[in-house]
Every structure is written in C-alpha cells, then in structure tokens.
Amino acid sequence: MELLANGGMGRLVFNSRYGPTALPVAYKIDGESIVLGTWDPVFDEDLRTGIAYADYHVAVEADQLDQQAHEGWIVLARGAAHHLDTEAERAPFINAGLEPWVEDVPSHFIRVSPTSIFGVRVRQA
C-alpha cells in the first residue's frame, strides 16, 4: 500500500459480461482500502452481484514506470468491490480528485478492501 499512498491512476480489472475487462480509474488510499472513482454505468452493472451484502471480487492494478531509466513500481491488489452508494459513504470522496474527466457523467465510487497485495519495485540491473 506504501507505493499507492499518493493516489493516482490505475486499472480496475474484473470479468464482465463481455469478458475480461480493465477500466482506467482514479484511486486514493483510505486507511487499509483503495477507493476508486469510476464513471461507466454499463460496467457498473457488471460489478454488482445482485445479492444483498455480497461484493464482486476484483483486482486493482497501478504502476509508475520510467522506460528511459528502466525503473518504477507495479502493484496488484485483489479484494471485494463495495459500491459507495449512500451519501454518507460518498461524502469523504466528493471533490477528492476521483471524479470523471468527462462532463455530465455522474461519479461512482467503489471501495476495494484488499485480501492480497503484490507490489514490486523494478530497476535496471
């Protein structure tokens, strides 16, 4: 989680009705979880189980790589995707830099509580 501490852009990875899917997302760390800003309502449907209190299993990937210097880092976190649907859940993340860049598209926030995290720093030998 240390590598993700500053927030940024990453990918939300899951199996949708269209097959394996990786969506670009903005993310921030909140305690021991990752909060994602998403904006596509079509994929939002694919991220819901339809069962009360049952969350969909996803992966979050983020990286920062410098090709010229041959160094950077990669993080892959896996866990349950909990939709922040209530105003109380969403309030801390309004105007936190997780909103869509496209005008007139509503924000949607998802909290991922990782059950496994893999991270690595890469450097040229």
FENKADA-V661734 format. One record per residue. RES is the residue in three letters. PSI is psi in whole degrees, -180 to 180 (999 if undefined). NEAR is the number of other C-alpha atoms within 10 Angstrom. Layout:
res->{RES | RES}
psi->{PSI | PSI}
near->{NEAR | NEAR}
//
This chain:
res->{MET | GLU | LEU | LEU | ALA | ASN | GLY | GLY | MET | GLY | ARG | LEU | VAL | PHE | ASN | SER | ARG | TYR | GLY | PRO | THR | ALA | LEU | PRO | VAL | ALA | TYR | LYS | ILE | ASP | GLY | GLU | SER | ILE | VAL | LEU | GLY | THR | TRP | ASP | PRO | VAL | PHE | ASP | GLU | ASP | LEU | ARG | THR | GLY | ILE | ALA | TYR | ALA | ASP | TYR | HIS | VAL | ALA | VAL | GLU | ALA | ASP | GLN | LEU | ASP | GLN | GLN | ALA | HIS | GLU | GLY | TRP | ILE | VAL | LEU | ALA | ARG | GLY | ALA | ALA | HIS | HIS | LEU | ASP | THR | GLU | ALA | GLU | ARG | ALA | PRO | PHE | ILE | ASN | ALA | GLY | LEU | GLU | PRO | TRP | VAL | GLU | ASP | VAL | PRO | SER | HIS | PHE | ILE | ARG | VAL | SER | PRO | THR | SER | ILE | PHE | GLY | VAL | ARG | VAL | ARG | GLN | ALA}
psi->{-24 | -40 | -23 | -3 | -34 | -2 | -179 | -147 | 146 | -160 | 137 | 121 | 130 | 168 | 118 | 180 | -15 | 0 | -168 | 134 | 138 | 115 | 137 | 138 | 154 | 146 | 156 | 151 | 135 | 98 | -121 | 15 | 167 | 125 | 128 | 143 | 119 | 172 | 1 | 108 | -24 | -47 | -25 | -40 | -37 | -16 | 13 | 137 | -23 | 1 | 127 | 133 | 15 | 120 | 151 | 141 | 129 | 174 | 149 | 126 | 135 | 151 | 163 | 110 | 137 | 104 | -35 | -40 | -12 | 50 | 164 | -157 | 159 | 136 | 135 | 118 | 139 | 142 | -173 | 140 | 107 | 121 | 132 | 88 | -26 | 157 | -38 | -39 | -36 | -29 | -46 | -14 | -3 | 131 | 32 | 12 | 13 | 3 | 155 | 150 | -15 | 131 | 151 | 23 | 124 | 146 | 147 | 133 | 140 | 134 | 126 | 120 | 101 | 137 | -18 | 143 | 132 | 128 | 146 | 140 | 139 | 138 | 150 | 137 | 999}
near->{17 | 8 | 15 | 21 | 13 | 10 | 18 | 17 | 18 | 21 | 19 | 25 | 18 | 20 | 16 | 15 | 11 | 8 | 8 | 9 | 13 | 16 | 15 | 17 | 22 | 21 | 29 | 21 | 18 | 15 | 10 | 10 | 16 | 22 | 25 | 30 | 23 | 23 | 21 | 13 | 13 | 9 | 17 | 14 | 12 | 15 | 21 | 16 | 12 | 11 | 8 | 7 | 8 | 12 | 17 | 19 | 19 | 18 | 20 | 25 | 22 | 22 | 18 | 17 | 14 | 11 | 8 | 6 | 9 | 11 | 14 | 15 | 16 | 16 | 19 | 19 | 21 | 19 | 20 | 17 | 26 | 19 | 20 | 17 | 11 | 8 | 9 | 9 | 14 | 15 | 11 | 10 | 20 | 15 | 8 | 12 | 14 | 23 | 22 | 17 | 10 | 8 | 7 | 7 | 13 | 12 | 17 | 21 | 24 | 22 | 21 | 27 | 19 | 20 | 11 | 10 | 14 | 11 | 17 | 12 | 13 | 14 | 12 | 7 | 5}
//
